[in-house]
Amino acid sequence: MANFAKPSAPRFTVEVYQNAFLPVGGRDVHAIVSVTSTGGGTTRAAAPGGSGGTGGTAAVVVMVDCSGSMQYPPAKMQGAREATAAAVDTLRDGTSFAVIAGTHVAKEVYPGGGRLAVAGAATREQAKEALRHLTAGGGTAIGTWLHLADALLVRSPAAVRHGILLTDGRNEHEEPAALRARLDACAGHFTCDARGVGTDWEVKEVTGIANALLGTADIVADPAHLTEDFTRMMENAMGKEVAGVSLRLWTPVGAEVRYVKQVAPSVRDLTGRRTQAGPRAGDYPTGSWGDEAREYHVCVRVPAGGSVGQEMLAARASLVLPDPAGGAPTVLAQGLVRAVWTDDVAASTAIDPQVAHYTGQAELAQAIQQGLEARKLGDLGGATAKLGRAVQLAATSGNEDTAKLLAKVVDVVDAAAGTVRLKAKVADADEMTLETRSTRTVRVKRA
């Protein structure tokens, strides 16, 4: 484990957990790369009018769904106005910000003119006054909202650029390919947290936005809870100090990276997002960081033919921060993944506890998603089997939050054995909450 961060930057550390022993002829090396960032921004923003932190390093755009469906019931539009106002109040002084009203087109609510405002007492009040005039009407084309947010944020010199997106319906006035293209265009420009309010939106759309833009996704079934959720999201955004960090994996000749997955605090497959970073090295985006820890499951395939006792470096994992001027990136922290061949069966067949835990968490997320999909298709046998397996995995891994969500969809007969019965009636909010939060994981309890 090494640390190369500058004193003024948050401190990054990397720890690698693995069983480095392979049987003779074995090729696949699994490791959990644990990354921790400390000493950066605070997790809570300064009070309105306060000076806390480095607000000028951040820019935020809030995208509020103002389509016609937001007026039914009226509490949704009212909740959106109040929540956005609370988010504005949570901004640090000096933070650049804007608010967009989203329908089948995107409109600037505040400050307008293709600009970002700078948070302060006066601009907060002006923004909240503009929010009081928001009304619902029109369709839904989320790609246009993201396009406008990107256009506003790209002009900001802020180190951390972030979006918050709220929707209550499906993206019915835009082709899926158009939204996908817009997400591809925005990727790397800013991160985005996405929220669905009520139960008439599409989970895969909202989670797809968050995954593409390295943010979080969640459901707010009751509009009365929007203010609490928006405040928490903005507090988290204000705690980010470093953006554009990548996990760089270098492998020796003959070795290749099979996959890279974030496995905590949620499951996110980064394999297809690799960009080449020189000979035998690739970068995987991790987004913005504050005071937090994340875990990544790395699988590397090494060359065949290792003899007993032979050891090699399978991969070097580094956290890197690009140089805005185009020079060499800053290495924030580094860890090594090893491979050692042995004829000791006990050594080579042991599974590292960290790897085992997160492999189970990834399977848990997949089992939930497959079980819910089978339920929707009327495959009750398949749904029972998959959701039963999910209950079993949640119980053995100590994922109590997911276990509670599963208990709203199935009757648990025997958690340890994974024996369940599908509930005859399930509230839409309960099913959507389970699906939206299915990728959330619990970290390994380390000594």
Secondary structure, 3 states (H helix, E strand, C coil): CEECCCCCCCEEEEEEEECCEEECCCCEEEEEEEEEEECCCCCCCCCCCCCCCCHHHEEEEEEEECCHHHHCCHHHHHHHHHHHHHHHHHCCCCCEEEEEEECCCEEEEECCCCCCEECCHHHHHHHHHHHCCCCCCCCCCHHHHHHHHHHHHCCCCCCEEEEEEEECCCCCCCCHHHHHHHHHHHCCCCEEEEEEECCCCCHHHHHHHHHHCCCCEEEECCHHHHHHHHHHHHHHHHCCCEEEEEEEEECCCCCEEEEEEEEECECEECHHHCEECCCCEEEEEEEEECCEEEEEEEEEECCCCCCCCCEEEEEEEEEEECCCCCCCCEEEEEEEEEEEEECCHHHHHCCCHHHHHHHHHHHHHHHHHHHHHHHHCCCHHHHHHHHHHHHHHHHHHCCHHHHHHHCCCEEEEECCCCEEEECCCCCHHHHHHHHHCCCECCCCCCC
